[in-house]
Amino acid sequence: MDILKTLDTLNAAFGPSGCEEEVAAAIAKLAKPYCDEITTDVMGNLICHKKGPGKKIMFAAHMDSLGLMVTHIEKEGQLRVGKIGWIPEKEAVGTPVRFASGLKGVIHCNEMEDEGKVKPEDLYVDIGASSEAEAKKYVRPGDMCVYDTRSAMLCGNRIASCYTDNRSGCVVLLMAMEMLKKDVNDLYFVFTVQEEVGLRGGKTAAFGIAPDYGIAVDVTGADDVPKSMHGCSSSTGKGAAIKVKDSSVICSPAVNRILVELAEKKKIPYQMDVLTSGGTDAGSMIVTMDGVLTSGISIPCKFCHCPQEIVSADDMEACAKLCAAFAEYKF
């Protein structure tokens, strides 16, 4: 599977939290050859089921992205917006965006002496309209937009792209499905909704599936940046990051022992993922029903939630191999 091409395919779909249908359709088309059944639940989670005789395993990668929602149209034609998920205001200023209709715009902020102190209420989107009446021909309150930046392959097999959080995790699950050779366990590859606004889709999907084991595939922080505050333990290019904790979860030691055993046995590069903030669908899966044995397989990501994030294609491949190994593990 061509990692950059597949990532671009998913990024081309419009899919902020609560509006993931286009992404789900793109993933379903790519996943169809590798599973027995594809369904969508009430929340909109895409569930790709590959039947097997063993344990029920749920892999979750959220397919929603961050976004902005129009809240008000100024008389000059600019669009005031509210954030869908956590967006760093300062880094977002100047970023091109697109709406589901194809309409383009640019994020900007109120004029101020110190642009380093941008607050959420300072943001607006300029679509080129010169008046409120003109803007209303194209948008209305409740419409959403997403980053509209391009992907590129950098040196060291790194990828710069918008929404590697978490379209890269979705690519990892698709790669893992492609790698499977044996029907050992009963596998559910779930592409979840509304993770960025509260781990919502993972919670309902896990409740419906009731898995024996859960693995969240998502990005994590990358520590290989200048003057790091060391709020994370992983680095890009050093392999799959096996999650120990973040602010949403303390992962199952029993599951992590298996993941480490598999990584070492199969010579898959790995590292441990300790994150002092943030969360993934692991946080919702682990407390579902009477509890699910849960961990995460993470992709170290620089500049998370910024308009351009950086991940390693090699790390993505390592994550896919570790997912496939866990899927074929005989418990």
C-alpha positions as CSV (number, residue, x, y, z in Angstrom):
1,M,0.0,0.0,0.0
2,D,1.4,3.4,-1.0
3,I,1.3,5.3,2.3
4,L,1.4,8.9,1.0
5,K,-1.1,8.2,-1.7
6,T,-3.6,6.5,0.7
7,L,-3.1,9.4,3.2
8,D,-3.9,11.9,0.5
9,T,-7.0,9.9,-0.5
10,L,-8.3,10.1,3.1
11,N,-7.3,13.8,3.5
12,A,-9.2,14.7,0.3
13,A,-12.4,13.6,2.0
14,F,-14.2,16.1,4.2
15,G,-14.5,14.8,7.7
16,P,-14.5,17.1,10.7
17,S,-16.0,15.6,13.9
18,G,-19.7,14.9,13.4
19,C,-19.4,14.9,9.6
20,E,-17.2,11.9,8.8
21,E,-19.4,10.3,6.0
22,E,-17.0,11.1,3.2
23,V,-14.0,9.6,5.0
24,A,-16.0,6.5,5.9
25,A,-16.9,6.0,2.3
26,A,-13.3,6.3,1.2
27,I,-12.1,3.9,3.9
28,A,-14.9,1.4,3.1
29,K,-13.8,1.2,-0.5
30,L,-10.2,0.6,0.5
31,A,-11.0,-2.0,3.2
32,K,-13.5,-4.0,1.2
33,P,-11.1,-6.6,-0.1
34,Y,-9.7,-7.4,3.3
35,C,-12.8,-8.0,5.5
36,D,-16.0,-10.1,5.5
37,E,-18.5,-7.5,6.5
38,I,-18.6,-3.7,6.6
39,T,-21.3,-1.9,8.7
40,T,-21.9,1.6,10.1
41,D,-23.5,2.0,13.5
42,V,-25.8,4.7,14.7
43,M,-23.0,7.1,15.7
44,G,-21.4,6.7,12.2
45,N,-18.5,4.4,13.2
46,L,-17.3,2.3,10.3
47,I,-16.9,-1.3,11.4
48,C,-14.9,-3.7,9.3
49,H,-15.3,-7.2,10.5
50,K,-12.9,-10.0,9.6
51,K,-14.3,-13.2,11.1
52,G,-12.1,-15.7,13.1
53,P,-12.4,-18.4,15.7
54,G,-10.4,-16.8,18.5
55,K,-10.7,-13.8,20.8
56,K,-12.7,-10.7,19.8
57,I,-10.2,-7.9,19.2
58,M,-11.3,-4.3,18.4
59,F,-8.7,-2.0,16.7
60,A,-9.9,1.6,16.7
61,A,-8.5,4.5,14.7
62,H,-10.5,7.7,14.7
63,M,-11.3,9.2,11.2
64,D,-12.6,12.6,12.3
65,S,-10.5,15.7,12.0
66,L,-10.4,19.0,13.8
67,G,-12.4,21.8,12.2
68,L,-14.0,25.2,12.6
69,M,-17.8,25.9,12.7
70,V,-19.3,29.2,11.5
71,T,-21.1,31.0,14.4
72,H,-21.7,34.4,13.0
73,I,-21.3,36.5,9.8
74,E,-19.8,40.0,10.2
75,K,-21.3,42.9,8.2
76,E,-17.9,43.1,6.4
77,G,-18.4,39.4,5.2
78,Q,-15.9,37.7,7.5
79,L,-17.0,34.5,9.3
80,R,-16.6,34.2,13.1
81,V,-16.0,30.6,14.0
82,G,-15.9,28.2,16.9
83,K,-13.4,25.4,17.3
84,I,-14.3,21.7,16.7
85,G,-11.7,20.0,18.9
86,W,-8.5,21.6,20.2
87,I,-6.8,23.9,17.7
88,P,-3.8,26.0,18.6
89,E,-5.0,29.5,17.6
90,K,-1.6,31.1,16.9
91,E,-0.4,28.3,14.6
92,A,-3.8,28.3,12.7
93,V,-3.6,31.9,11.6
94,G,-2.9,32.2,7.9
95,T,-4.0,28.7,7.1
96,P,-6.2,28.0,4.1
97,V,-9.4,26.1,4.7
98,R,-12.2,24.5,2.7
99,F,-15.9,23.8,3.3
100,A,-17.8,20.7,2.3
101,S,-19.2,22.7,-0.7
102,G,-15.6,23.3,-2.0
103,L,-15.7,26.9,-0.9
104,K,-12.2,28.1,0.1
105,G,-11.1,30.6,2.8
106,V,-8.2,31.6,5.0
107,I,-8.1,31.7,8.8
108,H,-7.0,35.0,10.3
109,C,-7.4,36.9,13.6
110,N,-8.3,40.4,14.9
111,E,-5.6,43.0,14.6
112,M,-3.5,43.1,17.8
113,E,-0.2,44.2,19.0
114,D,0.9,40.7,20.1
115,E,-0.3,38.0,17.7
116,G,1.3,35.4,20.1
117,K,-1.7,36.0,22.4
118,V,-4.4,35.0,19.9
119,K,-7.6,33.8,21.7
120,P,-10.3,31.6,20.2
121,E,-12.7,34.5,19.9
122,D,-10.1,36.4,17.8
123,L,-10.3,33.9,15.0
124,Y,-12.3,34.4,11.8
125,V,-12.4,33.0,8.3
126,D,-12.2,35.2,5.2
127,I,-13.8,33.7,2.1
128,G,-13.3,36.9,0.1
129,A,-16.9,38.2,0.6
130,S,-17.2,42.0,0.9
131,S,-20.5,42.0,2.8
132,E,-22.7,39.9,5.1
133,A,-25.2,39.6,2.2
134,E,-22.6,38.2,-0.1
135,A,-21.2,35.8,2.5
136,K,-24.7,34.4,3.2
137,K,-24.9,33.2,-0.5
138,Y,-22.2,30.7,0.4
139,V,-22.3,29.8,4.1
140,R,-24.5,29.9,7.1
141,P,-24.0,29.4,10.9
142,G,-23.3,25.7,11.5
143,D,-21.3,25.1,8.4
144,M,-17.8,23.6,9.1
145,C,-14.4,24.0,7.4
146,V,-11.1,22.1,7.7
147,Y,-7.5,22.8,7.0
148,D,-6.7,22.7,3.3
149,T,-2.9,22.2,3.2
150,R,-0.9,19.8,1.0
151,S,1.0,16.7,1.9
152,A,4.7,16.2,1.1
153,M,7.4,13.5,1.5
154,L,10.3,15.0,3.5
155,C,13.8,13.6,4.0
156,G,14.2,10.6,6.3
157,N,11.0,9.1,5.0
158,R,9.0,11.7,7.0
159,I,5.6,12.9,5.8
160,A,4.3,16.5,6.3
161,S,0.5,16.7,6.1
162,C,-2.6,18.1,7.7
163,Y,-4.6,15.6,9.7
164,T,-2.0,12.9,10.2
165,D,-4.0,12.9,13.5
166,N,-5.5,10.6,12.7
167,R,-5.7,9.7,9.1
168,S,-2.3,8.2,9.5
169,G,-3.8,5.8,12.1
170,C,-6.5,4.9,9.6
171,V,-3.8,4.1,7.0
172,V,-2.1,1.9,9.6
173,L,-5.2,-0.1,10.1
174,L,-5.7,-0.5,6.4
175,M,-2.1,-1.7,6.0
176,A,-2.5,-4.1,8.9
177,M,-5.6,-5.6,7.2
178,E,-3.7,-6.1,4.0
179,M,-0.8,-7.8,5.9
180,L,-3.0,-10.5,7.6
181,K,-2.3,-14.0,6.5
182,K,-4.1,-16.2,9.1
183,D,-7.7,-16.2,10.6
184,V,-6.8,-16.6,14.2
185,N,-9.0,-14.1,16.1
186,D,-12.4,-12.4,15.5
187,L,-11.2,-9.0,14.3
188,Y,-13.1,-5.6,14.3
189,F,-11.2,-2.8,12.6
190,V,-13.2,0.3,13.7
191,F,-12.8,3.7,12.2
192,T,-14.4,5.9,14.9
193,V,-16.1,9.2,14.9
194,Q,-16.0,12.3,17.2
195,E,-12.8,11.3,19.0
196,E,-11.5,14.9,18.9
197,V,-14.5,16.1,20.9
198,G,-14.5,13.5,23.6
199,L,-13.6,10.0,22.5
200,R,-17.3,9.5,21.7
201,G,-17.4,7.0,18.8
202,G,-14.9,4.6,20.4
203,K,-17.2,4.4,23.5
204,T,-20.3,3.4,21.6
205,A,-18.5,1.1,19.2
206,A,-16.8,-0.8,22.0
207,F,-20.2,-1.1,23.8
208,G,-21.7,-2.7,20.7
209,I,-18.9,-5.0,19.9
210,A,-17.9,-6.0,23.5
211,P,-14.4,-7.0,22.6
212,D,-12.0,-9.1,24.7
213,Y,-9.1,-6.8,23.8
214,G,-8.9,-3.3,22.5
215,I,-6.1,-1.5,20.7
216,A,-6.3,2.2,19.9
217,V,-4.2,3.3,16.9
218,D,-3.5,7.1,17.0
219,V,-0.7,9.6,17.0
220,T,1.2,10.5,20.1
221,G,3.6,13.3,20.9
222,A,7.1,13.4,19.5
223,D,10.0,14.4,21.7
224,D,12.6,15.0,19.0
225,V,12.1,18.8,18.8
226,P,14.3,21.7,20.0
227,K,14.0,22.6,23.7
228,S,11.4,19.9,24.3
229,M,9.7,20.0,27.7
230,H,9.7,16.2,27.6
231,G,6.0,15.8,28.1
232,C,6.2,12.6,25.9
233,S,8.7,9.7,25.6
234,S,8.5,8.9,21.9
235,S,10.4,10.2,18.8
236,T,9.8,10.0,15.1
237,G,11.7,7.3,13.3
238,K,12.2,5.0,16.3
239,G,9.3,2.7,15.6
240,A,5.8,1.9,16.9
241,A,5.1,3.5,20.2
242,I,3.4,1.1,22.7
243,K,1.2,3.2,24.9
244,V,1.7,3.1,28.6
245,K,-0.4,6.1,29.6
246,D,-1.8,9.5,28.7
247,S,-4.4,11.7,30.4
248,S,-7.2,9.4,29.3
249,V,-5.9,5.9,30.2
250,I,-3.4,3.8,32.0
251,C,-3.0,0.8,29.7
252,S,-3.2,-2.9,30.6
253,P,0.2,-4.3,31.5
254,A,-0.9,-7.7,30.3
255,V,-1.6,-6.4,26.8
256,N,1.7,-4.4,26.7
257,R,3.7,-7.5,27.7
258,I,2.2,-9.2,24.6
259,L,2.9,-6.2,22.3
260,V,6.6,-6.0,23.5
261,E,7.0,-9.8,23.1
262,L,5.6,-9.6,19.6
263,A,7.7,-6.6,18.6
264,E,10.9,-8.3,19.9
265,K,10.1,-11.7,18.4
266,K,9.3,-10.2,15.0
267,K,12.0,-7.6,15.1
268,I,9.6,-4.7,14.8
269,P,11.2,-1.5,16.0
270,Y,9.3,-0.2,19.0
271,Q,9.4,2.3,21.9
272,M,7.3,3.0,24.9
273,D,4.7,5.8,24.7
274,V,4.3,7.8,27.9
275,L,2.3,11.0,27.3
276,T,1.5,13.5,30.0
277,S,-1.5,15.0,28.3
278,G,-4.0,14.1,25.5
279,G,-6.1,11.0,25.0
280,T,-7.2,8.4,22.5
281,D,-10.0,5.9,22.0
282,A,-8.1,3.6,24.5
283,G,-9.5,5.8,27.2
284,S,-13.1,5.0,26.3
285,M,-12.6,1.4,25.3
286,I,-10.9,0.4,28.6
287,V,-14.0,1.4,30.7
288,T,-16.6,-0.1,28.4
289,M,-19.0,-2.7,29.9
290,D,-17.1,-4.3,32.8
291,G,-13.8,-3.3,31.3
292,V,-11.7,-4.2,28.3
293,L,-8.1,-5.2,28.2
294,T,-6.8,-2.2,26.3
295,S,-3.6,-0.6,25.1
296,G,-2.5,1.6,22.2
297,I,-0.1,1.4,19.3
298,S,0.9,5.0,18.5
299,I,2.6,7.0,15.7
300,P,4.9,9.7,17.0
301,C,3.8,13.0,15.6
302,K,5.5,16.4,15.6
303,F,3.3,19.6,15.7
304,C,0.1,17.7,16.6
305,H,-3.1,19.6,15.7
306,C,-1.2,22.2,13.7
307,P,-2.0,22.8,10.0
308,Q,1.1,20.7,9.1
309,E,2.1,17.7,11.2
310,I,5.0,15.4,10.7
311,V,5.1,11.6,11.0
312,S,7.5,8.9,9.9
313,A,6.3,6.5,7.2
314,D,8.7,3.9,8.7
315,D,6.9,4.3,12.1
316,M,3.5,3.8,10.4
317,E,4.8,0.6,8.8
318,A,6.1,-0.6,12.2
319,C,2.7,0.1,13.7
320,A,0.9,-1.8,11.0
321,K,3.1,-4.8,11.5
322,L,2.6,-4.8,15.2
323,C,-1.2,-4.5,14.8
324,A,-1.1,-7.5,12.4
325,A,1.0,-9.5,14.8
326,F,-1.4,-8.8,17.6
327,A,-4.4,-9.7,15.4
328,E,-2.8,-13.1,14.7
329,Y,-1.7,-13.8,18.3
330,K,-2.9,-17.0,19.8
331,F,-4.1,-16.2,23.3
